[in-house]
Amino acid sequence: MAFTEDLSIFLADFGVTCTSGAVTALGILNMPGQVLAGDMIISTDYTLVAKTSDFGNLLRGDSITVEAVAYTVREVLLLDDGKMSEISLQKT
């Protein structure tokens, strides 16, 4: 018997509005900081976790708006079974 999952439940509480082209859906924006070069530089990596069916076809250089902030896609990686994607972003 196949198990049917509702991935929108994962995004309901912490998801923010994301738009790329004609697609608007929820995603979870992560902004982890990292200290580099012997505590001389602080860098922030932006990643968006979203359903692959919504944003999995984005390519490097594509534009996406997350909470009214413009980003450029750097890379799209499938997570676990491929139903969710982690999208590496760069602020535009």
Secondary structure, 3 states (H helix, E strand, C coil): CCCCCCCHHHHHCCCEEEEECCEEEEEEEECCEEEECCCCEEEECEEEEEEHHHHCCCCCCCEEEECCEEEEEEEEEEECCCCEEEEEEEEC
